[in-house]
Amino acid sequence: MKNLLLRSRILLLAAGLLLAAPALWSCNTETTYQKTLREHEEQMKRIDEDTIVNYLKDNGLLNSAVRTNSGLYLVPITQGQGTPVTAGKQVSVKYIGRFLSNGAHPESSGYPKSAGDPRYPAGSIFDNSADNRSACGCAVFTGGSGAIAGFNEGLLLMRKGDRKLLLIPSKLAYGPTGNSGIPADAALVFDVEILDVY
């Protein structure tokens, strides 16, 4: 009797696996849309890396820059001695955000030339904490949330008194969709100063 039950269970399991196999195989099939997105992301990763490295070279900052695994670059301007920013802490910051690129694909990088969005020239300011009309000319974030991924990651690598440049590839900014006032595939640079951590 035990053998018969065991054989029945094995047969049912085998039949279930055979029926599920086509569905399992289809999970590994990349759709045309997924392939297009993946290829675009890979291309933008190379373009953003070239853009950031060229910016650092042109401004004599390459030797002082630190690159994280995500592709974010940090350039220390002032080293603080205060409390480190950790996830969940409130952080008072002064910052200026500029376009590092406007979604343009420079021909010199070996990619198809694309002019990007002329309304947002590289180097122009798109955000400034001084414009928020607060007494300190600053903004408050929670460490690890409240902003784009690259800005959040950068905050978590700073402490009170730090001032750093955060050079953010488009994937860690607003990506291929952009946002209000930010063109698609724009790499960004923020000059960030940590005023307080509490």
RASUL-V338815 format. One record per backbone hydrogen bond with DSSP energy under -0.5 kcal/mol. NH is the residue of the N-H (numbers start at 0). CO is the residue of the C=O. If there is no record, write none. Layout:
<<NH CO> <NH CO>>
//
This chain:
<<4 0> <5 1> <6 2> <7 3> <8 4> <9 5> <10 6> <11 7> <12 8> <13 9> <14 10> <15 11> <16 12> <17 13> <18 14> <19 15> <20 16> <21 17> <23 19> <24 20> <25 21> <26 22> <26 23> <27 23> <27 24> <28 25> <29 27> <34 30> <35 31> <36 32> <37 33> <38 34> <39 35> <40 36> <41 37> <42 38> <43 39> <44 40> <45 41> <46 42> <47 43> <48 44> <49 45> <50 46> <51 47> <52 48> <53 49> <54 50> <55 51> <56 52> <57 53> <58 54> <59 56> <60 55> <61 55> <63 60> <64 60> <64 61> <65 73> <67 71> <70 67> <72 166> <73 65> <74 164> <75 63> <76 162> <77 162> <79 77> <81 159> <84 157> <87 142> <88 85> <90 140> <91 195> <92 90> <92 138> <93 192> <95 190> <96 126> <97 188> <98 123> <99 97> <99 186> <100 186> <104 113> <105 103> <108 105> <109 106> <110 105> <113 104> <116 101> <117 115> <119 116> <122 98> <123 120> <125 96> <126 96> <128 94> <130 127> <131 128> <132 129> <136 133> <138 92> <140 90> <141 144> <142 88> <142 140> <144 141> <149 171> <151 147> <152 148> <153 149> <154 150> <155 151> <156 153> <157 154> <159 82> <160 193> <161 158> <162 77> <163 191> <164 74> <165 189> <166 72> <166 164> <167 165> <167 187> <168 166> <171 168> <172 169> <174 169> <176 173> <177 173> <177 174> <178 181> <181 178> <184 174> <185 182> <187 167> <188 97> <189 165> <190 95> <191 163> <191 189> <192 93> <193 161> <194 91> <194 192> <195 91> <197 89>>
//
